[in-house]
Each structure stands twice: as C-alpha cells, then as structure tokens.
Amino acid sequence: MLVAERLRVLVEVAHAGSIATAARNMGFTASALSQQLARLEREAGCALVERRATGTSLTEAGRVLVRHGETIVGELREAEQALAALRNRPPADLVVGTFATAGQVLLPPVVGEFRRAHPQTRLRLADLEPPDGYDRVVSGELDLLITHRYPGRELPPARGLTRVPLLADRLRLVLSPRHPAARKTEVALVDLAGDDWISADRPCLDLLAAQDGVEPRIAYETRDYAAILALVRAGLGVALVPASVARGAGGIVVRDLAGSALDREIYAVHRPRPAAHVSAAIGLLTRVASRLS
C-alpha cells in the first residue's frame, strides 16, 4: 500500500528538481529522503525517479504517481487547515505564487491590507514564471497562484482548480521619443516594418503578424520588462508591454497599435474550497485589480 507521507516526498522532489533541494525544503537529510523514495519505489513496484549528477527526473510511472500524489497531498493539507480552523488557530502562512509584474503592481496594496486584517498569518511569496505553478496549487504547496496568459497561448488545464479573472492588461506599444512614429496618436504595424522588436512573448507578435501580414523583426527576447524599457529608451527597438508596466515609465512614448486590441489576461488560481484567509486574499486582489482596470 502506498503511504501518503512518502507520496509527499515524491511530490516535493518533483517540484524541487533534486533530492538535495527537496530535503532542505522539508528539513530532512538527503539520505533520509532517498530512503523514503526507495521505500516508495518498492511499494509501487517500479522506478519512479532517475538520479543524475545534475538532479533528478521522473520516470513515466513517477509522472503518473506525482499527478495523483499532488491531489492527495493537497487534500491532506486542506484537511489540516480545516481542523486548525475548528480549533480557532489562524493559519501560520499564506503562500502566494506570483510573476514579477503582479508582484510590483497588484501585491503591495494587497499585502498591506492583508497584514492589517490577519496579523498572525505571514504572507510568503514565491516567484513563478507562468504557466508554472498549477501543480503546486493542486498539492497545496501554494495557497494561491497569480498567473497570466498572453494572446496566442493556451491556458493550462485547470486540474479541478478555480481560475478567477483579475485583470485584462492591455498591451501597449512603447517606443523612443526620438522614433518618427512617436508623433502619431495611433501607430500601425506597417509603420514599424523596418524596426527591431524587443519581445517578451514571441507567439503574441506572431499573432500580430498573422493579422496584419507584416513580419516583425525580433532582435532581442527577454521577459525582463525593466530591460525591455531600457532598450526602448536607448532607441534600440520597439516593444509591446502590458499597460501596468508602461504606466508611469519615463523616457518612453506609449501608443496604441492600430487595429490590435490585445490583452494579457491575469488570473488568480486556487483550490475549489479555499480557506477563509485565502478567500480574503482573493477578495483583496479582485478589488485592487478593479481599481487598475
């Protein structure tokens, strides 16, 4: 029979990418975790992980068991939270996974209000680049995930989770004040046919190309919006960035791209029966996002 605690070990190793990192996260030695994995493999009757010098990877059986294990571990953590609520014990932590822009724009007012309303609960943040993080919400490792979807990309499977739309973050064209098109109130893609593009999301530009029949020339690719804005200020290219990123940025010109109303959709993702402190955080996020809209 499979043991839930050893399933928890397998899930942690899968998310951490190595036995050593998982052991540090769980407060065990690497050898103790290896022994737990070996016992789980004997119970399962097959190898679950492949050990390499650079870390571990899951076998096909390991991937199947992790998917089930994430759900089981998440249910156990949910049960622990429900029992704690019955004993009137406030949760020690609210763990939120977020990407960089949300951490800068959405979270600061949420954190302040949450701390005032729940002073005994510590809010912890984990940096996750979308679409990562859904598996960690399933397992209960994250209480809440803030994620996004760019135009031209599919949303990941929800896996029984609840996905709450927060914000449609309009993509705006940014260019140097010295750019000839900066004098226009609205710029067409054809006006930028000779320009280098700085891209945070290639499928989004591919979608524009398909719509307008103009192939953007991508010179730089980075997801660091501070770097994108710096390159635009220097006159090294043009870019599409979310309105929340462009808002208040100096040394650039912000315009709409004619005929293209594209949004980066931002979501909050949580388990179907969120605890009270998670529901409170979702409510705060929704209010802050509505103000930004």
N, C-alpha and C positions, 0 to 999 in steps of 0.2 A: 504494500500500500504506500502511496506517495504521502509524504509528510509536508504539511503546509510551511513549516519553518524552513525546510530545505528548498521548497519552491521559491520562497522569498529570497534565499541566497542566489538561486539561478537568475531570478529577475534582476537582482541588484548587479550581478556580474554582467548580464546582458546590457544593462543601461550604462554601466561604468566602462565597459570595454576591456577590463582586465581584472584578474583576481586581486591583485595588489590594491588597486583603487577601490574596488568593492569592499575589501577588508578594512581599509581606512575609514570608509563611509559608515560601516556597520560597527566599528570598534572592535574588530577581531584581528587576529594574526592571519597572514596569507595561508599559512599551513593549515590552520583550523578551518578556513573557508574551503580549501582544496579537499580536505577530508569530508566536509559536508557535501561537496559536489560529487565526490567519488561514491558516497553512500547513495545519493540520489540517482546516479547512473546505474548502480546495482539494482535499486528498486525499479527503475524504468526499464532495465534490461538492454540498454544501448548507450552509446556515447552521446553526450549532449553538448559538449564543448570541445573545441580543438585548441590546444595550448600551443602558443608560439612565443618566440622571444619578444615580439612587439605587443603581445596581449593575447586575448582570446577571441575566437569567433564561434558562433553557434553552428552545430550541425543542423540538418533538416529536422531531425527529431527535437533538437534543442529549440529551434524556432517555433515548432508546434507547441511544445510544452510551455515556453515563455508566454505565448499568447493566452493560453489558459491560465497560467500562473499569475499574469498581471491582473486578470479579473478576480481570481481567488484572493490575492493579496489585497486588492482594493476593497473587496467586500469585508475582509477581516479588519482593515483599518477603519472602515466605515462603522463596523460594529463596535470597535474600541471607542470611537468618537461618541456614538450613541450612549454607551454605558457611562462615559465621562460626563455627558450632559445630564443623565439621570442623577448623578452624584453632585450636580451643580459645580463641576470643575471646569473652568474655562479652558479652552484648548491652548496648549503652550505655544503653538506655531500656526501661522497661516503661510503656506509656501506657494508662491506665485511664480510661474514661468513666464518670461516676457522677452520680447525682442527690443532692440536698442531704442528705437523711436518712441515706442509706447512707454519705456522706462523714463524717457525725458519729458514726454508731453502728458500722458494720461496719469501716470502713477504718483507724481509728487503730491497733488492735492488729495488723492485717494489715501495715500499713506498717512498724511496729516490727520484727516478726519477719522480714519480707522483707529489710529493710536489713541485719539481722544475718547472714542466710543468703547474701545476694547483695550484698556491699558495693560491688562495682564497677558495679552496674546501678542507674541512677537511676530512681525511680518518679515518673512525671508524671501529674497528674490533670487531666481536662477535665470541666467542668460541663456536663451534658446533661440536659435535662428529657425523661423518657420520653413518647412512644415513640421519640424521636430516637436516632440512634447506630448502628443496624444497618448502614446503608450504609458507615459509617466502619470498622466491623469487617471488612466484606467487602473494602474497599480496603486493609486493613492499617494505616490511619491510627491506629486503636485496636487494641491487643493484646487488650483485654478490656473488656467493657461490663457495668456493673451497672445493671439496669433493673427496672421493676416493671409490674404490671398491676392495676388496681382492678377490683372486681366490676362487671359490666355493660359492660366494654370487651373488645374482641377483642385477642388477641396479634397483633403484626405478623407478616407472613410471615418465616420463618426464613432464607430465601435460601441454604440449604445450610449455615448456621451451626449450631453446637451450643448448645443452651439448657439450662443446669443450674439446677434449682430450688434456691434457697438457704434461703428463709425464708417461712413463711406468717405474715404480720404482722397479727394480729387487730385489727380496727377497734373502738375503744372509744369510748363516749360520754363526753364531757367537759363539765362544767357548773360554774357558780359554786357555791361552798359555800353561798351565800345562796338558791340555787334550791330551791323546795319539793320537787322530786324528789330532791334530794341526800340526803334522809333514807332513801330506798329503797335496797335492795341491788341490785335489778334494775328497770330503767325501761322501760316500754312506749312505743312511738312515739305512742300516743294521749295519753299523759301530757304530751307536748310539742307538742300540736296548736296551742297559742297562742304558741309560741316562735318567735323568729327563729333561723335556722340560718346558720352560717358554714361555707361549703363549699369544700373543696379539690378535689372531684370531683363534678360535678352528676349524671352517669349513675349513680353509686353511690346517691345519695339518690333518684333516680328509681326505682331498683330497689326500694328500701325502700317507696316509695310504692305501687308495684305490688303488693308483697307484703301490705301492711297496709291499703291503702285510705285512707291518710292522706297528704295532700299537704303536705310540708314547705315552710315559707315561707322561701325563701332571701333573706337580707338582704345578705349580704356573700359575695363569691367571691374567694379568694386561694389560691395554692399555698404561701404562706409560713407554715409552721407556727408560727413564733415569733409572727407577727401573729395567727394564729388563737387561740393560747393567751392572748395578751394581751387580745383582745376577750372571750374567755370569762371571764377573771379579772375584767374590768370589768363583768361581768353583762350584756353586750350581745348574748348569744346562746348557743346550744349548738352542739356540733360532734361529728363523728366523726373521730377521728385514729388512726393506727396505734399499737399498743401501744408500739413503740420510741420514739415521740415523747412519749407520755404518761408513760412510765416516769421517775420522779424529778422530774417537773414540779411546782412548788409553786403554791399558791394556787388549785388546781382540785380538783374531785372527779371520779374516774374510775369509771364504772359499765359493766356490760354492758347492751346493748339487748335486751330480752326478745324471744325468737323470731328473732333475727337474728345468725347466726354468719358474719360476712363478713370475709374476709382480703384484705389487699393482698399479692399474690404477688411475691416478689423473685427475680430470676434473674441468673445470670452468663451472658454470651453471648460465644462465642469461635469462631475458625476451627476446622475439623474436626481439623487436625493441629497442636495448639499446641506451641510451642517449650517447652523444659524450664522456663524461667523463668516462662512463662505458666501451665504446669501447676502449678508450685509456688504461684503466687498463688491459683489456683483452689482448691487444697487448703487453703490458709490461710483463704480466705473461707468454705469449707464448714465448717471447724472452728469459726470464730468464730460463724457463723450457727447452728450446732447448739447452742452454749452459750446464745445468745439465746433459742432455742426452749424 
